[in-house]
Amino acid sequence: MSIKKVMQWARLLVLLAIALLSGCASTPETPSVAAARPRLPLVNYALSLQGAPYRYGKETPKEGFDCSGFVRHVYRRQGVTLPRTVKAMALALPPVPKQAMVSGDLVFFNTSGRPFSHVGIYVNNDKFIHAPSQRTGHVLVSSLKSEYWQKRFMGVRRP
């Protein structure tokens, strides 16, 4: 195994340890008013990208997006830098109970038999926007209530 791979695994293990240890508080944290407020500019910008092409490994409106590239691009426009992969995002961000989800939170799914293999941005009313796949071909809004997404839902994280 190369030194680069060892360093990547070490970094991943540190992030996982931090995520696991930070979840051990005996009193759940109450979200601040700012955290619970809808993130309208962010969500509105994400919605403006509906129809942008799906392109694996890309993260610009011109080239297209994969799911994590889409989320990363939208947040970067708001001054927030996120990790590039879905799994790294899930490990780096704090979990949020589904019932506390607000516009702009990230929703994670298992779409390939691997935990945290897909991500989208929660809009509201059980809707989220994402770049689903080459098959669908473009950024679109989907419902968390659909049987497909319900079966694959893994959790919510808040940048």
N, C-alpha and C positions, 0 to 999 in steps of 0.2 A: 504494500500500500504506500502510495507516495506521501510525502510530508504535507502536501497541500490537502490531500484527502483526510489525513489524520487531523489537521488543524480544523477542517470543516466539521468533522465529527465532534471534535472537542468543543467547538463553539456551539454546536447544536445541543450537546449534552449540558453545557452550562445554561443555555436558555431554557431547556426543559427543567433543569433543577430549580432555576429561579421561578419558573411558572408553577411548579409543584409546591415549592416552599411558600410562595406568596399566597397560595390558596388556603393556608392553614389557620388563618385568623379566626378567632372564636366569634367575633361579632362581624356580620356582613357589613361592608361599606355601603353607605347610602349615596347614590349618585348625586353630584352637585347639580344645582339648577342649570349651570352652563352645560354640563354633560347631557342633561335630559332635554335641553332645548333643541328643536329640529335644526338640522344643518342645511338650511334652504339653498344657499348658493352652491354648496357641494352637490346636493341632490339634483338641483336644477341643471347644473353643468353635466352631470352624469346622464340625465334624461335627454339632454340635447345631443348626446352621442348615439342615440338609438339609430340603428341601421348601419353604423360603422361596421366594416367587414371584420370577420373573425380571421386572424392570422396567428398561428402558433409562434410564440416567442417574440411577438411584437407588442409595442406599447405606445403607439401614436395614432392620432386620428387619420393621418395620411396613409400610414402603412397598414393599420388595422390593430387589433388587440387579441390577445388570449385573455383568459379570465383574470389572472393576477396582473397582467400588464394593464388591463382596463382599470382595475381598482387602484393600482399604483399611480397611473397617469392622473386620474381624477383627484386623488389626494395630493399629489405633487403640485397640481394647479392651485391648491389651497395652502401650500407651504408645508405640507406634512410628507416626510419621506418614509415609505414603508419598504420592508424587504421585498425581493423580487418574486419569490415563490409563495404558493399558497400555504404550504406547510410552515415555512419560516414566518409568515404573517401570523398564522394561528399560534405558533409558539411564542412569538414576541409580544403579542397584544393581550391585555387582560380580558378574561371571560366576563360575559354579562348574562344574567338570567334571561331566558327568552321573553318572559313577561315584562321585562324592563327595557326591551329593545326600543330604540328610537331611530328616526331617520338618520342615515349616514353610518349606522353601525354595519359591520361586515357579517355576512351570514356564510357559514362554511358547510360543505357537503362532502360525502364520500361517493363519488361518481365512477370510480374505477377500481373498487375493491381496496383502496388505500385511504386511510383517514386523511382528511383535509386535502382532497384532490380537486376541489372546486370552490370558488369564492364569488360573492356578489355583494352589492351595496343595498341595504334595506332602504326602501322608499317610504312606505307607510301602508296601512290597511292590508297587511300580509303580502305586499308586493315587493319585489326586489329587481334590480337591474344588473345585468351581467352579460358576459361574452361566452355563451354556453359551449359551442363546439363548431368544428368544421362543417358538421352536418346541418346545423341551423344557419350557419353562414354569417351571422351578424349580431351586434349588441341588441338585446331586447329586454322587455319587462316580463317577468314570470310571477306566478302566485306560489307562495309558500304552502298554500292549501292544496295544491295539486298533489295527487297520489305519488307521482314520481319524486317530487322534491321532499315531501314529507318522509318518505322511506329513507332518503339519503341525508337528511338534515343531521348535522353534527354539533352545531352550536353557534354562538354569537360572540364577537369580539368587538371592542371599542378602541379605535385609534385615538 
